[in-house]
Amino acid sequence: MNYWIHVKHALDQAMLHRERCLEIPSMTGRADFWEGGWFEYPNRETALEELENTGLSRLVHCPICKP
């Protein structure tokens, strides 16, 4: 199962999602780490590590899919 991180630099927030979460857009488009966007990771451990490496203050888990 893949995991997604949604980085929102304007809100100083990064949110972790499971791959089938309703919040994930069908077309993620181009993501830029510095501007924000959606980033996919192959497993939970890698996603959690990258979530902590975002440097953002608010690191949250999605309330819908609860990864």
C-alpha positions as CSV (number, residue, x, y, z in Angstrom):
1,M,0.0,0.0,0.0
2,N,1.3,3.5,-0.9
3,Y,1.1,6.5,1.3
4,W,0.7,10.1,0.3
5,I,1.9,13.3,2.0
6,H,0.1,16.6,1.3
7,V,2.5,19.5,2.0
8,K,0.8,22.9,2.5
9,H,3.6,25.4,3.1
10,A,1.2,28.3,3.3
11,L,-0.5,26.6,6.4
12,D,2.8,25.2,7.7
13,Q,1.2,21.8,7.6
14,A,1.9,18.3,6.2
15,M,-0.8,15.6,6.3
16,L,-0.3,11.8,5.8
17,H,-2.9,9.8,3.8
18,R,-3.4,6.2,2.7
19,E,-3.5,5.5,-1.0
20,R,-7.3,5.1,-1.3
21,C,-8.2,8.2,0.8
22,L,-11.0,10.4,-0.7
23,E,-8.8,13.5,-0.1
24,I,-6.2,12.5,-2.7
25,P,-7.0,14.1,-6.1
26,S,-7.2,11.8,-9.1
27,M,-4.6,13.9,-10.9
28,T,-1.9,15.1,-8.6
29,G,-0.1,17.1,-11.3
30,R,3.3,18.6,-10.7
31,A,4.4,18.7,-7.0
32,D,7.2,20.9,-5.8
33,F,8.5,20.2,-2.3
34,W,9.2,23.9,-1.6
35,E,5.9,25.2,-2.8
36,G,3.8,22.2,-1.6
37,G,1.9,19.5,-3.3
38,W,1.2,15.7,-3.1
39,F,4.0,13.2,-2.7
40,E,3.7,9.4,-2.9
41,Y,5.8,6.9,-0.9
42,P,5.9,3.1,-1.2
43,N,5.5,2.3,2.4
44,R,4.4,3.7,5.8
45,E,7.9,3.9,7.3
46,T,9.3,5.9,4.4
47,A,6.2,8.2,4.5
48,L,6.5,8.8,8.2
49,E,10.2,9.6,7.9
50,E,9.6,12.0,5.1
51,L,6.7,13.6,7.0
52,E,9.1,14.4,9.8
53,N,11.7,15.8,7.3
54,T,9.3,18.3,5.8
55,G,10.4,20.9,8.4
56,L,6.8,22.0,8.9
57,S,5.3,22.7,12.4
58,R,2.0,20.9,12.0
59,L,2.4,17.2,11.1
60,V,-1.0,15.5,11.1
61,H,-2.7,12.3,10.0
62,C,-5.8,12.4,7.9
63,P,-9.0,12.3,9.9
64,I,-10.8,10.4,7.1
65,C,-8.4,7.5,6.3
66,K,-6.5,7.5,9.6
67,P,-3.2,6.1,8.3
